[in-house]
Amino acid sequence: MDIKIVPGVVKEQSLATLIPTDTVADAVALMCERKIGAVIILDEDARLAGIFTERDLVNRVVGKHRDPTKTALQEVMTKSPDTLAPTDTARNALELMSARRYRHLPVVENDRVIGMVSIRDLFAVVKAQLEEDLREREKFIFGSDYGVA
C-alpha cells in the first residue's frame, strides 16, 4: 500500500480553519456546518498552531465543564500536532494514527497546511486498494474474463 497522501488520499479539500482566539463554540459551529470531526488552527502567519477535535471537545471542554462560548481554542486545542507530508504513504498514516490513537492528521508542505487526513479517508483508500488487489488476483487465477457479466 504505497499510495501517497497527496494525491492518493488528499485531493481537493476546502480546509476548515480557525485562529487560536476563536472560541470552542465557533469551532463546533464550523464542525457541524461542514460535518467534520476536526478543525485546523492557524497562527497569524497562516502556519499550523494546532488542531481541535471532537476528542478535545469532550475531554478538555465538556468534561471540564468549560463554557464553549468563553473558551478560546488556544486553551483547549492540541498544540503542535504530529503531521504528515504529502509524500508519506497511507501506510505511514495508518501506522502513526494507530500507534498514537489519532483520527485526524494535518498534511503540511513547506510550513503550510495543505490538507487533513481522517481515519475515514484512509479506510476508503485501503478498501479500494484491497478490492483492486482482489480483482487482480481473480484475473490471474481465473483468467481476465472471470466475473465479467
N, C-alpha and C positions, 0 to 999 in steps of 0.2 A: 504494500500500500504506500507507494511513493508519490501520492497525489500532493502537490504543493498547496499551501494555504491560499496563495494567490496564483492563478485564478481558479484552482480546483474547488476551493471551499468558499472563499470570499470573492464575489464577483462585483456586482454594483450594489453598494449599500448606501443608504442615506443614514449617516450616523446620528444617533441620539446623544447630544452633548449638552452639558450644563457647566456652570462655573462653581468654584468652591463656596461662594457666598450665597448661591441659590439654596432654597430650603428643601427639606425632605418632601414636603407637600408638592413642590414644583417637580421633583423627580418622580414621585408617584403619579402625578397627573400625566407626565410625559410617558411613563411606562404603560399606563392604562390606555392612553390615546394610541400609542404605537403597538400595543400588545406585545411588549418585550419584558425581559426579566432583569435588565441591567442598563445603566446609562454610563457614558464616559464623562469624566470630569476633566476639563481642560483648564490650565492656568492662563494667566494674562498673555502669555506668548503662544497660546494655542498648542501647548505641549501637554502630554498626559500628566495629570496631577493625581488621578485616582479613578476608581470605579465604584459605583453604588449599585448594589444588587438586592434582590429580594431577601437574600440571607442577611445582608446588612440591615435591612428594614426590620426584619423580625428580631434579630439578636441585639442590635445597637439602638433601636428606636422603640419599637413596641415593647420588647422585653424589658427595657429600662424605663418605661413609662415617660418617654420624652414626647414633647409636643411637636408633631411634624411641621406645623406652621411656623414654629420659632427655632427649630433646629437647623443650623446650616450644614450643608453636605460635608464641609471640611471637618466637622466634628465627628462624623459617623461613617465616612467613606473608607474604602480600603485604599490606603495611600501607597503609591509606588508599586502597583501590582506587577506580577510577572506578565510578560508579553510574549508574543510570537512575532517572528519575522515572516515576510511574505514567502521566503524560500524554505521555511520549515515545512515539514510534511504533516499530513493528517495524523500519521502515527505518532510524531513528536507531540502534537497537540493532545492526542488521547492519553499518551503516557503521562504528560505533565498534569492534565486535568484529573486523571485517576489518582496519581500519587499525592496531589495536593488538595484533592476534593473540590475542584473548581467546576463551575458550569459555564463560565464565560471568560474569555481571554481577549484583550485588545491585540490588534495586529499593528505593529509600529515599523515604519520605514523612515530613515533619516530624521529621527526625532519627531515624526508626525504620525498621528493615529490615522490609519487608512482603512481600518475595519474592525469588526468584532466577530469572534468565533464563539458559537454556543455549542454545547454538547449535542443539541438537536441538529445543528448543521452537520456536525461530524457523523452523527448516526446516519443521516441521509446519504452522505458520501460513502460511508462504509457499506451501507446496504446496497447502493448502486454498484459498487465495486464487486461485492460478493455475487450479485446477480449476474454481472458480466463474466466473472470467473466461472460461474456455473454454466452459462451459455457456451463459453469457450470449451469447457471440458466435455459438455454434451456433444458439441461438434466433433471434437477429437475422437471420442469413444464411439459415437453412433453415426457419424457422418454429418456432412454440412446441412442436410435437409431434415434432420431429426427435429420433431416438434413443430415444424412449419406447416401451417394449415393450407 
